[in-house]
Amino acid sequence: MDAMIEPGSVPAPTHQAKEFLAYETECRGALKPLLAELLDRAEAAGWKRRTVAATLMFLAAQQVSEASEASTGG
């Protein structure tokens, strides 16, 4: 990915979701620097990095769960 990306933006995927491994690897690469920046900012504000990471995992799972419930009408 050599395209110029705005700081803080998420680049669009170049692989299709059905190309699972490439798609997931690309997603990880796109989000890794954003996550690192968020962890750095939270740590600089005084939060423990491990707590922030655990909280982000919880919030991500909650978001997926809520989206799944909404799509199934639950």
N, C-alpha and C positions, 0 to 999 in steps of 0.2 A: 504494500500500500504506500505508494509514493505521493498520492494526491495531497494537496494542502488541505488540512482540516482546521477549522476554527478551534481555538482553545476551548475545552469544555464541551465540544460537540461530539456526537456519536456518529461515526461514519456508517453509511448504509452497507449492508452485506453485498458481497460480490458473488457469493455462492447461494444456491437455493437450499431451502430448509431440508429438502429430501436428500441432499448431500451432507448427511448428518455430521460426520466427523470434521469435514472442512468447514462447514457452517458454524459448528460449535467452537472450533479452534479460532476461527476468525472473530467470533463474538468475544471470546476471552481476550484476544489481542486488542480488540477495540475498547473493551471496558477496563482492562487492567490499569492503564495509566490514570483513568478517571477515578477508579477505586483507590489507587495509591495516593492520589492528590487528596481525596476526601479523608482517608485515614490520617494523612499527614496534618491536614487542617484540624481535625478533631483532636489529635494528639497535641498539637500546638496550643489548642484551647484548654488543655488540661485533662482530657479524657484518656483513659488507658486504652491503648491500641487493641488489645484483646477484647475488651468490653465493646468497643465500637464495632469490631468485626463480628462478634456474636450478635449484636443488635441488628446489624445489617442483614445477617442471615435470617434472623427472626422476621424482620420487616419484609424481606423478599419473599419468604414462605407465606407470610400473611397476605401479601399482595396477590400471589398466585392462587391461594385458596379463595380469596374474595372474588377474583376474576372467574374462577372455575364455578363457584356457587352462582354467580350472576348469570353465567352462560347456560347453566342447567336449570335456572329458575328457582334455585334453592335458597 
